[in-house]
């Protein structure tokens, strides 16, 4: 398992998000009332940037800036059209006060 450092936990307040890049992979890390979630920054409708849109912290929803598709940040499940497929989610941990996203390696997936 590979770990990507995001930021110190103190820098990711409730109701905010951080975007990070790992080569071509973009990930949005959300703080929803103290619970951390990570989504791939790719709308399943048209492969556009998902996490660069609105974050509705009251509902726990990411809104695609292109066509308004809404996704549950906890599960990646689409909540509205035009998206019908979920987006990838990733485990988030706190390691020594740092927010860390865990990615499976190719060997782990096979």
N, C-alpha and C positions, 0 to 999 in steps of 0.2 A: 504494500500500500504506500502510495506517495502522499505526502502532506504539503499543502500550500499555505504559507503564512499569509494572513490577511492584514491584521493590525492588532494592537493591544485592545483588549476587551473594553477598556475605558474610553476608547475612541469610536465605539460603535453603540451609540445610545439607542434606547428603545425608540421605535418609529423611524429608524434610519437604515440605510443600506450602504454597502461598499461594493464597488465593482473591481474585479481583478482579472488579469489575463495570464494565461499559461499557454504561450504560443498562440495557435488559432482559437483556443478555447477561452471563452469569456464566462465568468461566473458572477452572479450577484449574491451577496451575503446579506441577509435581512435580519434585523432584530425586531421581533414581534413580542412586545411586552416581556422582554428578558429571555425569550426563547429564540435560538438562532437557527436559520434555515438557509440553504443555498440552492439556487436554480441556475441552470445553464442560461446564458444570455443569448437565447435564440428562440424566437417565436416559432412554434411548430406549424403555424399557418404559412409563413413565407420566408422563414429563416432570417428575418430581420432582428434587430437588437431588442430583446424583450425587457431586460432589466434597466434600460435607459429611459423607460417610460415611468408613469406614476406608480407610487407605492401607496396603496390604501391601507394604512396601518390599522384602521378600525376593523376592517374586514379580513386582513391578511391576504391581500390580493395585489398581484403585479398586473399592470395594464400596459399592453403593447402600444407603443407610441404610433405605430403605422396604421393599424386598423381597429384598435380598441379591444382586441381579444383580452379576456381577463383570465388569470391563472391563480389557483390557490398556491401560495408559496410553501405551504406545509407538504403538499403532495405532488405538485407540478400539474395537477389535473386542470384541464380547461373548464372554465365556467360559462363561457359565452362564445358564440360564433364571431369571427369565421374560423377560429381554431377548434379542432375536434380531437387532436392527439395531445397527450401530455408532453411536458418537457422534462428533461433529466433533472434529478435532484441529487444532492450530495450530502453525506454526513458532515456535521460541523462539531468541533470539539474545542474546549479551552485547554491549552497546554501551557503551563507556567505563565498564565495571565494573557496569553496570546490566542486570538481566534485563528483556528486552523481548519481548512477544508481538506477532507480525505478523498483521494481519487484512487480507484482500483487500477492496477496495472494490467496490461494485456494478458499476462500470464494468469492473473487472478480471475479474469473474465472467462478465459478458455476452459 
